[in-house]
């Protein structure tokens, strides 16, 4: 049939990248495909936790994950991880991935956070200064089993609750509610028009959607703090007037330190390459800023020891914009994905992996996200302190913990739904609570394992087998 005959017949040819036009031509529906997966991977089986005989102990896991980091910062990282079992979990994404290899997976891949614990959700400002709440840390993001994110998030809620002194019923219920919110949100997204689902869960609707009313006061306090958490506020505290009326960073060890001129010049020069990774419409904005100074700044628990810089830019009025240039290492999950049946595509630049993964998962992303290379190492670049705020799940009261779990579970489902058809996951998880209960049991068991690992690390610190500095 010729092209003209195709048009006259009223048929549109299939176009790669789009769904088939005619009903039924694609075979079984995504929902039915999800249901069919239950026979191969029963939902109740997700409570399984079988640890490998050759599993690395806590000290070896920390030492292995510290390779390639700034050596003098390793004791600080150990000190932060030794602070609590929840802190240990935050710094041990690779160890948990090692353990998750032995758990059931459906084989359905999504763009996952890779480190979806409860402290990696938070508030940040969009381009117009409005606050958004979402996942906000993507160092480990990869395409992998969606179940791994769900199990890590549920486990983190159990550990956070235990840290606050909540009883076991509260901790278990928080994990159960987290998974339940994930499942119900996937079902909701599966029933919505695609465009509505893609942009779903606006902030003003999130609390009511997840029935998280007890969190309202906490979220309001965090929001107020986030609105004041800006480049201008950070620069006012972290810089002082330098030669010729310019501004310079001031040493504030161990978190912030000035760097030698050669190192500062290398970071500043790398921003030329960063500009090439941005959309062209962002370039006139940055062209109105001048680079004034560079400093090294230590980052959070899981990232301690990675190379991270803050760059001070000033406009014609002397108003600051601070960029963070943060080293992007290979995801800690990468060695374990093939063992779980997932191929690892070639990554040309780890910073690019982080940035694209973030954009695939968030509804709204930092409009200055990009990547660069400094002295041959890959980095991600983003705004620093763009109205960021976070809820510490380990400081929530028992009445707030399950609310926070439901909210983060819903956000995680929405993030996954950008890369996997929600009908498929919803079809697998179903209407009942079988999957919720299984993952909650897993979360309690893995929290027990994490507490034991944390205890081993603390003992090693006391025995002098591994150096630690108090967390800052």
Secondary structure, 3 states (H helix, E strand, C coil): CCHHHHHHCCCCCCCCCCCCCCCCCCCCCHHHHHHHHHHHCCHHHHHCCCCCCCCCCHHHHHHHHCCCCCHHHHHHHHHHHCCCHHHHHHCCHHHHHHHHCCCCCCCCEEEECCCCCHHHEEEEECCCCCEEEEECCCCCCEEEEHHHHHHHHHHHHHHHHHHHCCCHHHHHHHHHHHHHHHHHHHHHHHHCCHHHHHCCCCHHHHHHHCCCHHHHHHHHHHHHHHHCCCHHHHHHHHEEECHHHCEEECCECCCEEECCHHHHHHHHHHHHHHHCCCCHHHHHHHCCCEEEEEEEECCCHHHCCCCEEEEEEECCCCCEEEEEEEECCCCCCHHHHHHHCCCCCCCCCHHHHHHHHHHHHCCCCCCCCEEEEECCEEEEEEECCCCCEECCHHHCCHHHHHHHHHHHHHHHHHHHCCCCCHHHHHHHHCCCCHHHHHHHHHHHHHHHHHHHHHHHHHHHHHHCCCCCCCCC
